Amino acid sequence: MAKDLFSSHPPFTPPTTEEDRLFWLRLIRSPRVGATTFHRLMAEHGSAEAALAALPAIARAAGVSDYTPYPPDKAEAEIDIARAKGARMLCFGTDAYPATLATLSDAPPVLWCMGQRAPILRPMVALVGARNASSLGTRTARGLAEGLGHEGYTIVSGLARGVDAAAHHGSLKTGTIAVMAGGVDVIYPVENTVLAAAICDQGLRLSEQPMSLHPQARHFPPRNRIVSGLALAVVVVEAAEKSGSLITARDALDQGREVMAVPGHPVDGRAGGCNRLIREGATLVRHVEDVLDVLRRLQERPADDSPADQASGCAEGQAGPVAASEPTGSARSRRAGAPPSQPQKAARKAHVADDAQPSDPDGAALDQRILRCLGPSPVAEDQVIRDLALPAAVLSPALVMLELQGTIRRHPGGLISLA
């Protein structure tokens, strides 16, 4: 039955009318539909309207009864709030959608934005770091932002206190983008209210979250993937060994972006994460010229080796990011000397143990094989596909069903784990 629910349909097309945009908003806001599942449903059904119509049957086949897609009145209310506050909707596949972000397999289908469009049209660099940044850290972030801005780069950060705020301040005149963890109209932390207003006047604020949503802890990791996904490279100024900035750096590696870090004193806890990134292969940054050297090399690469060019059709309405592909950052992190992750080792062991069993790509047997490859720690979806030695076209519907059941959980960077 599951195969019937995922039959061939017309190719993906971006929304062109207000009604289309309403269907898109309803689909991405529907329960258990994340960005990756959205793209897969669109690839299978050709339109958000058709995918919404199919969702209840897909959910029933996954064992979820009484499934109800996001109601139209709530989607209309969100659009009304956005219109009242001056926010605009950017949909994946349209000309206005950021080309770098469109290369991600989990690219946000819908973004709300407030401010000027110009910053998003220029090449971007992300600057992130500690919230409790030192005076030297904030001065460094501001100086890097100012220098890169004068060289024609837009600075992307997360509007947090500390390094993020310094990066935005340093690039207000040249172009800055704040990626919000909550609704694009909700300023967090409140102390950055004046800065957020200035960004709206001179730069751009972005969010994939519903309008007026107050951010919670779980909203920040998905936000971080957008920060890195927009940029050609991520520069970490100060970061502890366990910090959100390192999540952004990991996302950047998974997305094939360059990672750079400013070194710090070995006994300063705020420098531990940066020093570890450098030890594992990140470019050491002393001043703006170090960053520019890397950016020049990136822009001199052959076109067919550029992450943006690998999915150049995405901004023209093609479904490039829908297809599963190997995360380029995995190879990059191995070249930097990082050992294989524990989830990857576990997945390979599961594959060896599974070799003695007959291959059965149907029904519960396939679900069990997938679940045996997973654990609580995230592992690359492509690694699971390789371990099971089955076509992505066979596994993709099964993964959608397991996600709708709530059995597996998706993470930024194309990773999945047991829920």
C-alpha positions as a printed NumPy array, in Angstrom:
array([[  0.   ,   0.   ,   0.   ],
       [  2.85 ,   2.358,   0.82 ],
       [  4.131,   2.096,  -2.738],
       [  0.765,   3.232,  -4.07 ],
       [  0.985,   6.328,  -1.863],
       [  4.317,   7.29 ,  -3.394],
       [  3.653,   6.787,  -7.1  ],
       [  5.009,   8.998,  -9.869],
       [  3.511,  12.491, -10.096],
       [  4.167,  15.706, -12.043],
       [  7.517,  17.44 , -11.381],
       [  7.945,  19.932,  -8.591],
       [  6.991,  23.538,  -9.31 ],
       [  7.321,  26.532,  -6.949],
       [  4.196,  28.409,  -5.864],
       [  2.933,  31.111,  -8.215],
       [ -0.353,  32.221,  -6.599],
       [ -1.587,  33.171,  -3.13 ],
       [ -3.539,  29.912,  -3.032],
       [ -0.357,  27.935,  -3.802],
       [  1.494,  29.725,  -1.009],
       [ -1.317,  28.905,   1.403],
       [ -1.021,  25.201,   0.523],
       [  2.758,  25.381,   1.034],
       [  2.356,  26.937,   4.451],
       [ -0.236,  24.343,   5.453],
       [  2.013,  21.474,   4.344],
       [  5.149,  22.599,   6.197],
       [  3.113,  23.405,   9.319],
       [  1.362,  20.002,   9.324],
       [  2.26 ,  17.648,  12.21 ],
       [  5.468,  15.668,  11.751],
       [  6.268,  17.244,   8.398],
       [  9.753,  18.709,   8.484],
       [ 11.734,  20.272,   5.659],
       [ 13.116,  16.989,   4.292],
       [  9.725,  15.275,   4.381],
       [  8.17 ,  18.333,   2.72 ],
       [ 10.583,  18.077,  -0.206],
       [  9.989,  14.357,  -0.559],
       [  6.234,  14.766,  -0.522],
       [  6.529,  17.501,  -3.135],
       [  8.745,  15.311,  -5.296],
       [  6.228,  12.473,  -5.092],
       [  3.026,  14.477,  -5.502],
       [  4.087,  17.485,  -7.553],
       [  2.213,  20.114,  -5.529],
       [  1.494,  20.999,  -1.917],
       [ -2.228,  20.661,  -2.552],
       [ -1.83 ,  17.056,  -3.75 ],
       [  0.566,  16.239,  -0.888],
       [ -1.895,  17.599,   1.682],
       [ -4.65 ,  15.454,   0.189],
       [ -2.42 ,  12.37 ,   0.429],
       [ -1.133,  12.998,   3.973],
       [ -4.014,  11.383,   5.918],
       [ -3.698,   8.159,   3.903],
       [  0.087,   8.148,   4.305],
       [ -0.337,   8.664,   8.057],
       [ -2.895,   5.824,   8.284],
       [ -0.502,   3.508,   6.461],
       [  2.138,   4.53 ,   9.026],
       [ -0.226,   3.598,  11.861],
       [ -1.199,   7.152,  12.796],
       [ -4.962,   7.436,  13.1  ],
       [ -7.015,  10.64 ,  13.007],
       [ -4.242,  12.58 ,  11.285],
       [ -5.305,  16.113,  10.372],
       [ -3.163,  18.411,   8.199],
       [ -2.675,  21.996,   9.276],
       [ -6.057,  23.786,   8.946],
       [ -6.41 ,  26.552,   6.339],
       [ -7.767,  29.119,   8.804],
       [ -4.583,  28.945,  10.915],
       [ -2.402,  29.321,   7.836],
       [ -4.489,  32.291,   6.706],
       [ -4.143,  33.845,  10.164],
       [ -0.346,  33.53 ,   9.96 ],
       [ -0.34 ,  35.203,   6.551],
       [ -2.518,  38.   ,   7.921],
       [ -0.095,  38.579,  10.814],
       [  2.825,  38.668,   8.393],
       [  1.057,  41.157,   6.153],
       [  0.23 ,  43.396,   9.121],
       [  3.85 ,  43.388,  10.301],
       [  5.393,  43.857,   6.883],
       [  6.91 ,  40.385,   6.561],
       [  7.302,  38.728,   3.151],
       [  7.207,  35.023,   2.302],
       [ 10.117,  33.472,   0.413],
       [  9.344,  30.043,  -1.047],
       [ 11.887,  27.457,  -2.11 ],
       [ 12.384,  27.347,  -5.865],
       [ 11.468,  30.969,  -6.537],
       [ 13.918,  33.551,  -7.883],
       [ 13.896,  35.446,  -4.564],
       [ 14.982,  32.37 ,  -2.553],
       [ 18.694,  32.383,  -1.524],
       [ 20.63 ,  30.25 ,  -4.02 ],
       [ 23.123,  28.944,  -1.439],
       [ 20.353,  27.809,   0.906],
       [ 18.562,  26.051,  -1.958],
       [ 21.442,  23.564,  -2.243],
       [ 20.563,  21.937,   1.114],
       [ 18.552,  18.725,   1.234],
       [ 16.668,  20.179,   4.216],
       [ 16.315,  23.699,   2.825],
       [ 13.436,  25.554,   4.53 ],
       [ 10.441,  25.399,   2.165],
       [  9.13 ,  28.715,   3.506],
       [ 11.005,  31.68 ,   4.983],
       [  9.522,  34.834,   6.456],
       [ 11.674,  37.925,   5.993],
       [ 11.579,  41.54 ,   7.135],
       [ 13.87 ,  44.243,   5.784],
       [ 15.859,  44.848,   2.63 ],
       [ 16.43 ,  42.285,  -0.119],
       [ 19.858,  43.58 ,  -1.211],
       [ 21.961,  41.73 ,   1.441],
       [ 20.701,  38.342,   0.296],
       [ 21.89 ,  38.958,  -3.266],
       [ 25.567,  39.233,  -2.273],
       [ 27.994,  36.449,  -1.251],
       [ 27.647,  35.744,   2.469],
       [ 29.916,  34.827,   5.376],
       [ 28.61 ,  33.651,   8.745],
       [ 30.177,  35.005,  11.949],
       [ 29.182,  33.177,  15.142],
       [ 30.504,  32.773,  18.654],
       [ 29.987,  32.941,  22.384],
       [ 27.111,  34.797,  24.019],
       [ 29.328,  35.615,  27.011],
       [ 32.062,  36.861,  24.707],
       [ 35.097,  38.651,  26.037],
       [ 35.866,  42.254,  25.15 ],
       [ 38.554,  41.001,  22.761],
       [ 36.089,  38.558,  21.213],
       [ 33.467,  41.196,  20.481],
       [ 36.087,  43.591,  19.088],
       [ 37.433,  40.827,  16.861],
       [ 33.959,  39.937,  15.588],
       [ 33.123,  43.545,  14.86 ],
       [ 36.419,  44.129,  13.085],
       [ 36.011,  41.017,  10.915],
       [ 32.441,  42.006,  10.056],
       [ 33.47 ,  45.527,   9.078],
       [ 36.398,  44.313,   6.973],
       [ 34.435,  41.615,   5.156],
       [ 31.547,  44.011,   4.594],
       [ 33.82 ,  46.53 ,   2.898],
       [ 35.025,  43.72 ,   0.621],
       [ 31.472,  43.111,  -0.583],
       [ 30.32 ,  40.273,   1.695],
       [ 27.068,  40.147,   3.641],
       [ 27.49 ,  39.027,   7.263],
       [ 25.092,  36.374,   8.576],
       [ 24.594,  35.666,  12.281],
       [ 21.941,  34.704,  14.799],
       [ 21.112,  37.954,  16.651],
       [ 22.259,  36.474,  19.97 ],
       [ 24.111,  38.564,  22.534],
       [ 27.896,  38.645,  22.421],
       [ 29.664,  37.754,  19.173],
       [ 26.466,  37.651,  17.07 ],
       [ 25.447,  41.166,  18.122],
       [ 28.959,  42.5  ,  17.511],
       [ 28.983,  40.962,  14.015],
       [ 25.639,  42.595,  13.172],
       [ 26.761,  45.972,  14.525],
       [ 29.952,  45.796,  12.475],
       [ 28.101,  45.093,   9.224],
       [ 24.986,  47.258,   9.536],
       [ 26.215,  49.751,   6.931],
       [ 27.462,  47.157,   4.449],
       [ 24.807,  44.437,   4.786],
       [ 23.821,  41.965,   7.477],
       [ 21.285,  39.144,   7.875],
       [ 19.901,  37.974,  11.221],
       [ 18.494,  34.446,  11.255],
       [ 15.899,  34.165,  14.014],
       [ 15.144,  31.066,  16.102],
       [ 11.552,  32.162,  16.712],
       [  9.156,  34.186,  14.606],
       [ 10.757,  36.898,  12.499],
       [  8.727,  39.44 ,  14.471],
       [  9.822,  38.172,  17.914],
       [ 13.078,  39.723,  19.151],
       [ 15.214,  37.491,  21.36 ],
       [ 17.01 ,  38.443,  23.476],
       [ 15.007,  41.574,  24.263],
       [ 18.218,  43.564,  24.811],
       [ 18.78 ,  43.394,  21.021],
       [ 15.485,  45.122,  20.186],
       [ 17.153,  48.313,  18.949],
       [ 19.68 ,  46.305,  16.941],
       [ 16.908,  44.192,  15.412],
       [ 15.053,  47.34 ,  14.332],
       [ 18.228,  48.684,  12.729],
       [ 18.738,  45.386,  10.889],
       [ 15.184,  45.599,   9.592],
       [ 15.909,  49.112,   8.276],
       [ 19.336,  48.418,   6.79 ],
       [ 19.607,  44.635,   6.49 ],
       [ 17.344,  41.584,   6.636],
       [ 15.768,  39.355,   9.276],
       [ 14.853,  35.773,   8.346],
       [ 13.041,  32.871,  10.019],
       [ 11.481,  29.576,   8.983],
       [  9.33 ,  29.52 ,  12.127],
       [  5.69 ,  30.681,  12.296],
       [  5.02 ,  34.364,  12.813],
       [  4.947,  35.476,  16.479],
       [  6.43 ,  32.175,  17.733],
       [  8.534,  32.678,  20.873],
       [ 11.762,  30.655,  20.537],
       [ 12.46 ,  27.595,  22.646],
       [ 15.702,  25.65 ,  23.05 ],
       [ 14.751,  23.142,  20.337],
       [ 14.41 ,  25.913,  17.741],
       [ 18.056,  26.994,  17.865],
       [ 19.806,  23.989,  16.218],
       [ 17.54 ,  24.182,  13.11 ],
       [ 18.199,  27.933,  13.027],
       [ 21.946,  27.258,  13.014],
       [ 21.747,  25.171,   9.822],
       [ 20.224,  28.189,   8.044],
       [ 23.017,  30.467,   9.293],
       [ 25.659,  28.154,   7.835],
       [ 23.565,  27.225,   4.795],
       [ 23.304,  30.823,   3.626],
       [ 27.049,  31.358,   3.778],
       [ 30.068,  30.367,   1.737],
       [ 32.014,  29.971,   4.971],
       [ 31.538,  30.075,   8.749],
       [ 33.96 ,  31.916,  11.048],
       [ 33.799,  31.017,  14.748],
       [ 35.213,  33.804,  16.928],
       [ 34.818,  32.427,  20.463],
       [ 33.193,  29.139,  21.461],
       [ 33.376,  26.814,  24.434],
       [ 33.88 ,  23.07 ,  23.979],
       [ 30.106,  22.575,  24.128],
       [ 28.309,  25.455,  22.465],
       [ 25.748,  26.258,  19.827],
       [ 28.498,  27.755,  17.677],
       [ 30.051,  24.307,  17.294],
       [ 26.67 ,  23.001,  16.13 ],
       [ 26.79 ,  25.658,  13.425],
       [ 30.336,  24.564,  12.536],
       [ 29.235,  20.917,  12.26 ],
       [ 26.314,  21.961,  10.094],
       [ 28.732,  23.881,   7.891],
       [ 30.91 ,  20.792,   7.413],
       [ 27.864,  18.682,   6.559],
       [ 26.813,  21.31 ,   4.028],
       [ 30.232,  21.514,   2.378],
       [ 31.001,  24.991,   3.703],
       [ 34.414,  26.193,   4.827],
       [ 34.981,  26.456,   8.584],
       [ 37.418,  28.951,  10.092],
       [ 38.155,  29.847,  13.7  ],
       [ 39.895,  32.546,  15.707],
       [ 42.35 ,  30.966,  18.195],
       [ 42.346,  31.813,  21.887],
       [ 44.366,  31.266,  25.012],
       [ 44.466,  27.556,  26.028],
       [ 43.161,  28.236,  29.55 ],
       [ 40.249,  30.439,  28.411],
       [ 37.112,  28.273,  28.385],
       [ 35.583,  30.5  ,  25.718],
       [ 38.381,  29.508,  23.324],
       [ 38.236,  25.734,  23.81 ],
       [ 35.864,  25.085,  20.918],
       [ 37.771,  27.311,  18.487],
       [ 41.101,  25.74 ,  19.38 ],
       [ 39.643,  22.266,  18.85 ],
       [ 38.239,  23.261,  15.451],
       [ 41.691,  24.486,  14.403],
       [ 43.311,  21.287,  15.685],
       [ 40.851,  19.282,  13.566],
       [ 41.584,  21.218,  10.385],
       [ 39.686,  24.521,  10.448],
       [ 41.51 ,  27.51 ,   8.981],
       [ 43.157,  29.68 ,  11.633],
       [ 41.979,  33.303,  11.433],
       [ 44.148,  36.186,  12.67 ],
       [ 42.619,  39.004,  10.652],
       [ 40.325,  39.741,   7.698],
       [ 42.923,  38.815,   5.099],
       [ 43.   ,  35.208,   6.345],
       [ 39.266,  34.917,   5.659],
       [ 39.556,  36.653,   2.284],
       [ 42.305,  34.235,   1.182],
       [ 39.943,  31.303,   1.746],
       [ 37.011,  33.055,   0.077],
       [ 39.118,  33.862,  -2.996],
       [ 40.094,  30.207,  -3.342],
       [ 36.455,  29.197,  -3.032],
       [ 35.385,  31.597,  -5.753],
       [ 38.218,  30.476,  -8.023],
       [ 37.172,  26.8  ,  -7.874],
       [ 35.883,  25.227, -11.09 ],
       [ 32.125,  25.687, -11.455],
       [ 31.414,  21.954, -11.246],
       [ 33.179,  21.787,  -7.868],
       [ 31.111,  24.538,  -6.246],
       [ 28.319,  23.545,  -3.811],
       [ 26.122,  26.309,  -5.173],
       [ 26.652,  25.176,  -8.766],
       [ 25.987,  21.545,  -7.935],
       [ 22.349,  22.525,  -7.421],
       [ 22.116,  25.569,  -9.674],
       [ 18.741,  24.455, -10.98 ],
       [ 17.138,  24.659,  -7.552],
       [ 16.507,  28.4  ,  -7.657],
       [ 14.81 ,  27.92 , -11.009],
       [ 12.144,  25.624,  -9.608],
       [ 13.844,  22.254, -10.072],
       [ 13.739,  19.732,  -7.264],
       [ 17.498,  19.449,  -6.828],
       [ 17.593,  19.392,  -3.004],
       [ 14.87 ,  16.721,  -2.858],
       [ 17.128,  13.94 ,  -4.073],
       [ 19.327,  12.282,  -1.471],
       [ 23.028,  13.012,  -1.885],
       [ 26.147,  12.394,   0.151],
       [ 26.81 ,  15.198,   2.65 ],
       [ 29.949,  16.849,   1.344],
       [ 30.989,  17.82 ,   4.855],
       [ 31.515,  14.157,   5.819],
       [ 34.473,  13.877,   3.443],
       [ 35.735,  17.289,   4.515],
       [ 35.736,  16.382,   8.199],
       [ 37.632,  13.153,   7.464],
       [ 40.26 ,  15.111,   5.51 ],
       [ 40.615,  17.366,   8.545],
       [ 41.575,  14.341,  10.621],
       [ 38.282,  13.682,  12.389],
       [ 37.743,   9.947,  13.093],
       [ 34.546,   8.193,  12.001],
       [ 31.709,   8.981,  14.373],
       [ 30.325,   6.416,  16.791],
       [ 26.968,   6.375,  14.949],
       [ 28.791,   5.559,  11.687],
       [ 30.693,   2.733,  13.382],
       [ 27.455,   1.406,  14.869],
       [ 25.742,   1.584,  11.503],
       [ 28.546,  -0.394,   9.845],
       [ 28.36 ,  -3.044,  12.592],
       [ 24.617,  -3.289,  12.11 ],
       [ 25.186,  -3.789,   8.396],
       [ 27.651,  -6.627,   8.995],
       [ 25.209,  -8.335,  11.361],
       [ 22.433,  -7.889,   8.846],
       [ 24.313,  -9.445,   5.913],
       [ 23.227, -12.945,   6.886],
       [ 19.557, -11.983,   6.595],
       [ 17.666, -12.08 ,   3.308],
       [ 17.008,  -8.715,   1.653],
       [ 13.356,  -7.79 ,   1.954],
       [ 12.577,  -4.251,   0.847],
       [  8.888,  -4.451,   1.749],
       [  6.807,  -3.604,   4.786],
       [  7.747,  -4.256,   8.385],
       [ 10.943,  -6.131,   7.481],
       [ 12.382,  -3.01 ,   5.835],
       [ 11.316,  -0.854,   8.788],
       [ 13.12 ,  -3.172,  11.187],
       [ 16.275,  -3.15 ,   9.066],
       [ 16.264,   0.65 ,   9.082],
       [ 15.693,   0.828,  12.839],
       [ 18.522,  -1.651,  13.505],
       [ 20.883,   0.773,  11.732],
       [ 19.86 ,   3.65 ,  13.992],
       [ 20.436,   4.598,  17.591],
       [ 19.975,   7.659,  19.789],
       [ 22.99 ,   9.37 ,  18.174],
       [ 22.354,  10.898,  14.733],
       [ 23.855,   9.195,  11.683],
       [ 23.897,  10.33 ,   8.055],
       [ 20.851,   9.143,   6.122],
       [ 23.083,   8.386,   3.145],
       [ 25.176,   6.101,   5.344],
       [ 22.033,   4.12 ,   6.216],
       [ 21.174,   3.879,   2.517],
       [ 24.671,   2.543,   1.752],
       [ 24.61 ,   0.133,   4.693],
       [ 21.311,  -1.394,   3.597],
       [ 22.431,  -1.526,  -0.055],
       [ 18.985,  -0.565,  -1.301],
       [ 17.975,   2.191,  -3.734],
       [ 17.109,   5.574,  -2.225],
       [ 13.774,   5.374,  -4.059],
       [ 12.885,   2.314,  -1.948],
       [ 14.068,   3.719,   1.376],
       [ 12.721,   7.267,   1.054],
       [  9.019,   6.339,   1.415],
       [  9.852,   4.078,   4.368],
       [ 11.721,   6.911,   6.103],
       [  8.779,   9.264,   5.563],
       [  6.429,   6.687,   7.112],
       [  8.729,   6.175,  10.113],
       [  8.958,   9.934,  10.626],
       [  5.181,  10.306,  10.547],
       [  4.938,   7.453,  13.073],
       [  7.303,   9.376,  15.328],
       [  9.747,   6.444,  15.323],
       [ 12.687,   8.326,  13.832],
       [ 13.804,  11.91 ,  14.182],
       [ 15.519,  14.144,  11.642],
       [ 18.432,  16.427,  12.489],
       [ 20.142,  19.211,  10.528],
       [ 22.708,  18.154,   7.969],
       [ 20.835,  15.113,   6.645],
       [ 21.144,  13.131,   9.887],
       [ 18.563,  10.79 ,  11.424],
       [ 18.238,   8.92 ,  14.713],
       [ 15.737,   6.954,  16.74 ],
       [ 13.142,   9.305,  18.236]])
